[in-house]
Each structure stands twice: as C-alpha cells, then as structure tokens.
C-alpha cells in the first residue's frame, strides 16, 4: 500500500531537442528508462525529467502574461501539486503506470534564462523539481499525478 501525499494532473507535456531552450507542448509522450525519448534531457543521469507546477508559473504570468507551459524548459507542467513541499526520494506516479523518483529540488538558473532576463527572476530554480524514471510508459495531458512514499 502506498502513502499518497498529493494528487494533481498534467496540464502540459513539453519537449525540446536542445538543452537550455523553451520546450514545445505536445499531447503525449513515451517515457523510457532514460526519460522522454524525444527530449534533450533524456539520458543516464538523475535529471531525466523536469516538473513545475502551473501554480508557480502563474506568479510569473502576473508580470509577463505571455509565459506559457514549457517556457521554463520543464517537461511536465502540473496542476494541483505543491512541489515546494516534496522531498528527494519521494515518488511520482502518473496514470497508474509511469513511476518516477524525485532526485533534485530546484537548480541553478543558467545565464541565458529568457524569463530571468525578462522578469528579473525565475521560479524554476526554487520551485521546479527533477526526477529519474523507475517505470516507463505513455503519458498524456490530463493524466493524474500522485506524489507518494
């Protein structure tokens, strides 16, 4: 039996072929052992998939309304999850199939961050998280996301 900490859903799935750029929203992706196969961050490392709550992005949209999903280079934009309260080692389950493990909280913002240049700060370094794949599978926009232990 798992201990459910939070529940939400996927607002957007975002991919890019290069690191350090905005990601483009897509309806669905296949997650394999190295992350999202069609994304530049896939690989054998601890930051295979990045996640950001849409609620965090909303703070930025108050200043720059044109900011959208993927603009923070996050792979998965969620709704209803507070990533500021999660811990390294907790798990993420998507659609009862895909399982991820939280490996990093926040990150150092790179010098060419478009949002930081435009707004003066960015929420990804303090409110974004990173995960590695435990179990892969297909995910799509709207899928349920559960944080559990």
N, C-alpha and C positions, 0 to 999 in steps of 0.2 A: 504494500500500500504506500502511495506517495503522499507527502505532505504538501498540499497546494498552498503557495504563498500569495500569488496574484494571478488574475486572469485578465486577458485583453484579446485583441485581434490584430491582424496585419492590415494596416492602412495602405502600404505601398511596398513593393519589392523593387529594388533598384540595382542596376549593374553598369559597369563600365569596363572597357578593355585596357584602360591605363589607370595607374595609381595617381592620387592627388588631384583628381578632377571630379566634377559633378557626375552623378550617376543618372542614368535614364530609367524611368519607371517602366516595368513590364508586368504583365498579368500573372505570370507563373514562372517558376524555375525548377530545375532538378538540382538537389543538393547531393553531392557525393562525399567520399571520405576526405576530400581536400577543400570542401566549401562549395560555392556556386561555380560550376564549371565554366560558365560564360563571363566570370568576373575576374579582374586583375588581382584581387586579393586572395584568390584560391591558392592553396599550396600546403606544404607540410610545415605549418607553423601554428602558433597559438592565436593568431588574429585572422582566422579564416572568414568569419562573418561579423559584420558590424551592425549594431542595432541602436536606434534612437527613438525615443517616444515623441509622437507628434505633439504632445503637450509641451515638450521642451522647445520644439520648433516654433510653436505658437508665440512664445515670448519674443522670438526674433522677428516674426511676422508683424508684430506691433510696430516695429521700427522700419522693416523692409517687407511690405505686404507681398511682394513678388516671390519671396522664398518659398520653395515647394519641396516635396519629397525627393530625396536623392541629392539635393543641393549641399548637404553636409557630407556627402560621399558615403552615406550609410547604406548598407544593403537592405535592411528591413526597417521600415518605419512602422511603429506600433501605435495602438490607441488603447488606453486603459491600463498601461503598465508604468509604474514609477521605478525607473532604473536607478534613481539615486538611493533606493533602499535595498538593492540587491548586493550579494556578496560573491566574491570569487569562489568557485566550486559549486554554486547552485546550478541547477539545470533548467533548461528551457525546452518545453515540448510544444511542437507545432502540429496541429491536426491529428493528434494521437499517433503519429508515425515518426516524425523527424525529432531527434533529440540532440541538443547542444549543451555544452558546458561553458559557463561563464569563466573566462580566463584573464580578463583585464577590464578595469574600470577606468574610463577616460583615456586620454592620450595627450601628448604634446602636439599643439597645433603647428602645422608646417608654415613656413614664412609666406608661401604663396596662397594662403587661405583667402578665397574671394569674399567669404562672408565676414571674416575678421577685418579685411580691408574696407568693406562697405559699411559695416555697422559699428566696428570698434572692438567687438569681442565675438566669440563663437561658443555655443553650448556643447558642441561635440567633445571638447577636451574635458569637460566636467560632468556631462550627463549622458554621454554615449558609452556603450559597452562593447566588448568583443568576446567572441565565443569560438570554440572549436567543435567540430562535428563528432558526435558519438554514433548516431544512426542517421543515414541519409534518406532521401525520398523526395517526392514532388511537393511543393508548396504553392499556394496561390493567394492573391489578395482576398482578404476577408477571413482567412483561416484563423482558428482560435490559437492563442498563445498562452501557455501556462508557465509560470515560474514555480519550480518545486524543489524539494530536498529529498 
